[in-house]
Amino acid sequence: MTDLSRRALLGRMATKALDVAADAAQREVDRRFPPQRRPPGAAPEAAFLAECTRCGACAEACPHDAIHHFDEGSEGLAGTPVLVPDRRPCHQCEGFPCAAACPEPALQVPETATWSLGRARIVELRCIAWKGPECGACVDACPPAAPALRLERWRPHLDSEVCVGCGLCIERCPTSPRSIVLEPLGEEGAETT
């Protein structure tokens, strides 16, 4: 009976040690490869960087010119595609032509109608509708497949559980600075895959 107890204890200790080592390795990967807003269907960041050939096919296939590339000075990221939805929104195109154009497994066409790029947040102090007159420009821009914005008492309200962070509402917002902002990746619980 003692042998079995020792074996069980040693087995649990070995499992715990492996878990600790795996957690440390994942933290190092996250530190070296922080999440980026990649085109829809992107593999996890470390795999994406290993699989992306920097061919530019995804950017060429994007009908809205929403995909940019890191410049040569971006160590380890140079030439890789990235989205900046608060400057140029992702239209979450039907069939995701960007992902379909990728010849490598870096991008795979998502099985869903939308792809999470983060979460938006309304800055009520800047928002026209929160100051008095009705606006609603952002609500009309929200993609039908992920209707995260709605008007309540003539003011926009955002459902962060539904928001995909596409940036269409930001583009449509008439205020300067914009009344809708994207939360930084990793802070809002957005998908980073």
Contacts in CASP RR format, 6 or more apart in sequence:
PFRMAT RR
TARGET T0000
AUTHOR 0000-0000-0000
METHOD contacts of the structure
MODEL  1
MTDLSRRALLGRMATKALDVAADAAQREVDRRFPPQRRPPGAAPEAAFLA
ECTRCGACAEACPHDAIHHFDEGSEGLAGTPVLVPDRRPCHQCEGFPCAA
ACPEPALQVPETATWSLGRARIVELRCIAWKGPECGACVDACPPAAPALR
LERWRPHLDSEVCVGCGLCIERCPTSPRSIVLEPLGEEGAETT
29 45 0 8 1.000
29 46 0 8 1.000
32 46 0 8 1.000
33 45 0 8 1.000
33 46 0 8 1.000
33 49 0 8 1.000
34 45 0 8 1.000
34 185 0 8 1.000
35 45 0 8 1.000
35 185 0 8 1.000
35 186 0 8 1.000
35 192 0 8 1.000
36 45 0 8 1.000
36 77 0 8 1.000
36 80 0 8 1.000
36 82 0 8 1.000
36 185 0 8 1.000
37 82 0 8 1.000
37 83 0 8 1.000
37 84 0 8 1.000
37 85 0 8 1.000
37 117 0 8 1.000
37 118 0 8 1.000
37 185 0 8 1.000
38 45 0 8 1.000
38 48 0 8 1.000
38 80 0 8 1.000
38 81 0 8 1.000
38 82 0 8 1.000
38 83 0 8 1.000
38 107 0 8 1.000
39 58 0 8 1.000
39 62 0 8 1.000
39 67 0 8 1.000
39 81 0 8 1.000
39 83 0 8 1.000
39 90 0 8 1.000
39 96 0 8 1.000
39 98 0 8 1.000
39 99 0 8 1.000
39 107 0 8 1.000
40 90 0 8 1.000
40 92 0 8 1.000
40 96 0 8 1.000
40 98 0 8 1.000
40 99 0 8 1.000
40 107 0 8 1.000
40 110 0 8 1.000
40 115 0 8 1.000
41 96 0 8 1.000
41 99 0 8 1.000
41 107 0 8 1.000
41 108 0 8 1.000
41 109 0 8 1.000
41 110 0 8 1.000
41 115 0 8 1.000
41 193 0 8 1.000
42 48 0 8 1.000
42 106 0 8 1.000
42 107 0 8 1.000
42 193 0 8 1.000
43 51 0 8 1.000
43 105 0 8 1.000
43 106 0 8 1.000
43 107 0 8 1.000
43 108 0 8 1.000
43 193 0 8 1.000
44 192 0 8 1.000
44 193 0 8 1.000
45 192 0 8 1.000
47 105 0 8 1.000
47 106 0 8 1.000
48 80 0 8 1.000
48 106 0 8 1.000
49 76 0 8 1.000
49 77 0 8 1.000
49 80 0 8 1.000
51 104 0 8 1.000
51 105 0 8 1.000
51 106 0 8 1.000
52 80 0 8 1.000
52 81 0 8 1.000
52 104 0 8 1.000
52 106 0 8 1.000
53 103 0 8 1.000
53 104 0 8 1.000
53 106 0 8 1.000
54 69 0 8 1.000
54 78 0 8 1.000
54 79 0 8 1.000
54 80 0 8 1.000
55 103 0 8 1.000
55 104 0 8 1.000
56 69 0 8 1.000
56 81 0 8 1.000
57 101 0 8 1.000
57 102 0 8 1.000
57 103 0 8 1.000
58 67 0 8 1.000
58 81 0 8 1.000
58 98 0 8 1.000
58 99 0 8 1.000
58 101 0 8 1.000
58 102 0 8 1.000
58 107 0 8 1.000
59 65 0 8 1.000
59 67 0 8 1.000
59 68 0 8 1.000
59 69 0 8 1.000
59 81 0 8 1.000
59 98 0 8 1.000
60 101 0 8 1.000
61 97 0 8 1.000
61 98 0 8 1.000
61 100 0 8 1.000
61 101 0 8 1.000
62 93 0 8 1.000
62 97 0 8 1.000
62 98 0 8 1.000
63 91 0 8 1.000
63 93 0 8 1.000
63 97 0 8 1.000
64 88 0 8 1.000
64 89 0 8 1.000
64 90 0 8 1.000
64 91 0 8 1.000
64 93 0 8 1.000
65 88 0 8 1.000
66 83 0 8 1.000
66 85 0 8 1.000
66 88 0 8 1.000
66 89 0 8 1.000
66 90 0 8 1.000
66 91 0 8 1.000
67 81 0 8 1.000
67 82 0 8 1.000
67 83 0 8 1.000
67 98 0 8 1.000
68 81 0 8 1.000
68 82 0 8 1.000
68 83 0 8 1.000
68 84 0 8 1.000
68 88 0 8 1.000
69 79 0 8 1.000
69 80 0 8 1.000
69 81 0 8 1.000
69 82 0 8 1.000
70 77 0 8 1.000
70 78 0 8 1.000
70 79 0 8 1.000
70 80 0 8 1.000
70 82 0 8 1.000
71 78 0 8 1.000
71 79 0 8 1.000
72 78 0 8 1.000
72 79 0 8 1.000
81 98 0 8 1.000
83 90 0 8 1.000
83 117 0 8 1.000
85 117 0 8 1.000
85 165 0 8 1.000
85 166 0 8 1.000
85 167 0 8 1.000
85 170 0 8 1.000
85 182 0 8 1.000
86 167 0 8 1.000
86 170 0 8 1.000
86 178 0 8 1.000
86 181 0 8 1.000
86 182 0 8 1.000
88 171 0 8 1.000
89 166 0 8 1.000
89 167 0 8 1.000
89 168 0 8 1.000
89 170 0 8 1.000
89 171 0 8 1.000
90 115 0 8 1.000
90 117 0 8 1.000
90 165 0 8 1.000
90 166 0 8 1.000
90 167 0 8 1.000
91 143 0 8 1.000
91 166 0 8 1.000
91 168 0 8 1.000
92 113 0 8 1.000
92 114 0 8 1.000
92 115 0 8 1.000
92 143 0 8 1.000
92 145 0 8 1.000
92 146 0 8 1.000
92 164 0 8 1.000
92 166 0 8 1.000
94 113 0 8 1.000
95 109 0 8 1.000
96 109 0 8 1.000
96 110 0 8 1.000
96 115 0 8 1.000
98 107 0 8 1.000
99 107 0 8 1.000
99 108 0 8 1.000
99 109 0 8 1.000
99 110 0 8 1.000
100 109 0 8 1.000
102 108 0 8 1.000
113 145 0 8 1.000
113 146 0 8 1.000
114 143 0 8 1.000
114 145 0 8 1.000
114 146 0 8 1.000
114 164 0 8 1.000
114 166 0 8 1.000
115 164 0 8 1.000
115 191 0 8 1.000
116 164 0 8 1.000
116 165 0 8 1.000
116 190 0 8 1.000
116 191 0 8 1.000
117 164 0 8 1.000
117 165 0 8 1.000
117 166 0 8 1.000
117 167 0 8 1.000
117 182 0 8 1.000
117 190 0 8 1.000
118 163 0 8 1.000
118 164 0 8 1.000
118 165 0 8 1.000
118 182 0 8 1.000
118 183 0 8 1.000
118 185 0 8 1.000
118 188 0 8 1.000
118 189 0 8 1.000
118 190 0 8 1.000
118 191 0 8 1.000
119 160 0 8 1.000
119 163 0 8 1.000
119 165 0 8 1.000
119 182 0 8 1.000
119 183 0 8 1.000
119 188 0 8 1.000
119 189 0 8 1.000
119 190 0 8 1.000
120 148 0 8 1.000
120 158 0 8 1.000
120 160 0 8 1.000
120 163 0 8 1.000
120 165 0 8 1.000
120 167 0 8 1.000
120 169 0 8 1.000
120 170 0 8 1.000
120 180 0 8 1.000
120 181 0 8 1.000
120 182 0 8 1.000
120 183 0 8 1.000
121 158 0 8 1.000
121 160 0 8 1.000
121 180 0 8 1.000
121 181 0 8 1.000
121 182 0 8 1.000
121 183 0 8 1.000
122 130 0 8 1.000
122 138 0 8 1.000
122 156 0 8 1.000
122 157 0 8 1.000
122 158 0 8 1.000
122 179 0 8 1.000
122 180 0 8 1.000
123 178 0 8 1.000
123 179 0 8 1.000
123 180 0 8 1.000
123 181 0 8 1.000
124 130 0 8 1.000
124 179 0 8 1.000
126 175 0 8 1.000
126 177 0 8 1.000
126 178 0 8 1.000
126 179 0 8 1.000
127 135 0 8 1.000
127 155 0 8 1.000
127 156 0 8 1.000
127 175 0 8 1.000
127 179 0 8 1.000
128 135 0 8 1.000
128 174 0 8 1.000
128 175 0 8 1.000
128 179 0 8 1.000
129 135 0 8 1.000
129 136 0 8 1.000
129 151 0 8 1.000
129 154 0 8 1.000
129 155 0 8 1.000
129 156 0 8 1.000
130 155 0 8 1.000
130 179 0 8 1.000
132 154 0 8 1.000
134 151 0 8 1.000
134 154 0 8 1.000
135 156 0 8 1.000
135 174 0 8 1.000
136 151 0 8 1.000
136 156 0 8 1.000
137 172 0 8 1.000
137 173 0 8 1.000
137 174 0 8 1.000
138 149 0 8 1.000
138 156 0 8 1.000
138 169 0 8 1.000
138 170 0 8 1.000
138 172 0 8 1.000
138 173 0 8 1.000
138 179 0 8 1.000
138 180 0 8 1.000
139 149 0 8 1.000
139 150 0 8 1.000
139 151 0 8 1.000
139 156 0 8 1.000
139 169 0 8 1.000
140 172 0 8 1.000
141 149 0 8 1.000
141 168 0 8 1.000
141 169 0 8 1.000
141 171 0 8 1.000
141 172 0 8 1.000
142 148 0 8 1.000
142 149 0 8 1.000
142 168 0 8 1.000
142 169 0 8 1.000
143 164 0 8 1.000
143 166 0 8 1.000
143 168 0 8 1.000
146 162 0 8 1.000
146 163 0 8 1.000
146 164 0 8 1.000
146 166 0 8 1.000
147 162 0 8 1.000
148 158 0 8 1.000
148 159 0 8 1.000
148 160 0 8 1.000
148 162 0 8 1.000
148 163 0 8 1.000
148 164 0 8 1.000
149 156 0 8 1.000
149 157 0 8 1.000
149 158 0 8 1.000
149 159 0 8 1.000
149 169 0 8 1.000
150 156 0 8 1.000
150 157 0 8 1.000
150 159 0 8 1.000
151 157 0 8 1.000
158 180 0 8 1.000
160 188 0 8 1.000
165 182 0 8 1.000
165 190 0 8 1.000
167 180 0 8 1.000
167 182 0 8 1.000
169 180 0 8 1.000
170 178 0 8 1.000
170 180 0 8 1.000
170 181 0 8 1.000
170 182 0 8 1.000
173 179 0 8 1.000
173 180 0 8 1.000
183 190 0 8 1.000
185 192 0 8 1.000
186 192 0 8 1.000
END
